[in-house]
Amino acid sequence: MNDQCITFTSGTMIPLRGDDIDTDRIIPARYLRCVTFDGLGAHAFEDDRNQNASHPFNQDRFQGASILVVGKNFGCGSSREHAPQSLKRWGINAIIGKSFAEIFFSNCLAMGLPCFTVDDKNGERLFDFAEDDPSVEAYMDIVKSVIRVHGEEISANIPSGTQKSLTEGSWNATAVLLEAEVETQKLAASLPYLNNFSA
């Protein structure tokens, strides 16, 4: 097991009700011009937060939460990787939702941000848990695909390929390449199109 392996995560939850929350709402388009992702977390849901003082990301009781609970089709819209990057930099380490937009889900995996899906009933229960007691912690077991809250287990889903990537550490493509540096150099040296052309 390498240091990129992610087998579980835990923390308090922040509930964000509503379906079809798109990437434009997660991070406004004006922040796509940034050169790096540093500081992007401060602008997560900026427009929604400015329009709604009671937005969960504005509430003191949810500050420090690391698990985001969402509804259906979360992360739909454009494919910008800035959306999960802003959430990660706000402090989110995992997301539990009723469903996710496919590209958003893939972008989350590429940065080691686990996404679990739950059915409608359990999604509502998790919303209620977080809203009733923001101090309650959720434990997400990626190996067993379960969420533990208040001493009970809630069944969750995560695609087997995604689960394997997280638990084996292969989600980090850069780390995988660096780990195989010797083999990569050998392969590069054997490729004629990299070695047989003149300047």
Protein Blocks (a to p, Z undefined) as FASTA:
>chain_A
ZZkbcfbdcddddddedehiafklmpgfklmmpmblghklmmgoklmmmmmmklmklpmk
lgoiabdcddehihiajfbfklmmmmmmnopabdcdfbdcfklmmmmmmnopacddddfk
lmmmmmmmmmmmmmbccdddfklopaceehiacdddddfklmmmmmnopmpmmlmmmmmm
mmmmmmmmmpmklmmccZZ
